[in-house]
Amino acid sequence: EAEEVLVQVRRSKGDGMVLKADLSKEKEANAVVDQLVAKVGRLDVLVNNAGALVDRSKIENCPLELWQKSLDVNVTSAFLVTKRAIPHLRATRSGRIVNMISLSTQTGGANGAGAYAAAKGALQVFTRTLARELAPEIRTNTVCPGVIETRHHEVASTPERMAQYRKETPLGRNGTAEEVAMAVLYLASDAGSFTNGALIDINGGRFLR
């Protein structure tokens, strides 16, 4: 499917690369950044979008393996890629980093998603750390999607639950990947040139109840 996306990009007169890696492993994370910079020659924008709800478990029953995997997939991956990317982003003097978190940081992670929520919460704080440490050469911000109609919810939520989410959201529907992408585009572009350390909610008005 990644190759299919690349075909679509090229049909739109763009270009790209498809790279496969376990970003929670330092060697593989470094290789992704190095291969991209070797081809393009520079790095302007980093979007840390790798992440997953590994599994569900209430904290009192949560295996250490699940806790650690949740942190590795959602936080360590962003740390490793960002660390490798910083010198290249700084070289442009207008680098931008966008981290992707989750509405679970506000809800605490419903239905056993506590490890995932904690990991995404750590990523939110990581954003603020980077916003302080890397400015003014690099701006760092966070996007926090609510319930978005993607494959994540095909696995994590039943159709009945998705319908309930629509009812509970003031705008009366769930979001789309394109709407999240537009927020990322704002932060990655000059339109967001004075935005640093911010969090943008894309959730249709759905807040902690």
C-alpha positions, 0 to 999 in steps of 0.5 A: 500500500505504501508503494501505491501511495508513492505511485499517486504522489508521482502521478501528481508530479511529486516524488518520494521514497518508501523505506521500511524500518523498526523505528524503535531500533536506533540503527534502523531509525538512523538509516531512514533519516540517512537514506532520505537526506542522501537522496534529497540533500536536505531535511525541512520537515519531520512528522513523527506519525509512527505509532500504534495501540499495541494492545488493551489492558487495565494498568493493574493487569498490564504486562511489563512487555506491553507497557514497554512496547507501547513506549517504544512504538510511540515515544522511543521511535520519535526520539530516535528519528528526531535525534538523528534529524535535528542537525539536518533540520537545524541546517535549514534554519527553518526546520519543523517537527510535528508530533502526532498524539491522541485524544487518549491523552485527555481521556486517560485511555478508555477501555484498557488503552492506558499504556497507549495514552501514557506513551502519547502523553509523554510525546506531548511533553517531548514536544514542549521540550523540543520547542524550548531546546531547538528554537529558533532554528526549529519549530516543534508542535503537536497535532491531537486527532480525535476519532478519525475514520482510519484503519486504526478504528477498524481494528480498535473500535466496533461499528457500533462504537464508531456510531456512538462516537459520532453522536457524542461529537458536537459536529455530529461526525468523525474526522477524516485523515485529510482534515488531520493532514491539513493541520500538519500542513499548517504547522509545516508551512510558513503559515505557522511560522509563529507557532511553536510548542502548540497543540492543535486538537482535530476532534470536532469539539469532542472533549473529556466528559 
